[in-house]
């Protein structure tokens, strides 16, 4: 138990066992805090990874959308030119058949 010499006076409120050191308690707190931070960082990295994946997918879709818009504009211009050419040819055809002199 306690090694107490009879010559030493013991205060009445003292205990024989050692008190737990505060240093140990601080170590445990630091370890727990470190574990929480490490655990949180892992999920944070995961969330950041998902966020960057979503950003990359979003960017790819945006670029694809832009190329589709450009292609659509190019085709619209081509369709307009073909429509104008069609109208011109149709007008020439009507002129040809409306003049009876050119038939013979």
JOCOR-V70085 format. One record per pair of residues at least 12 apart in sequence whose C-alpha atoms are under 10 Angstrom apart, sorted by the first residue. I is the first residue (numbers start at 1). J is the second residue. If there is no record, write none. Layout:
# JOCOR-V70085
I;J
I;J
This chain:
# JOCOR-V70085
1;16
1;17
2;15
2;16
2;17
3;16
4;16
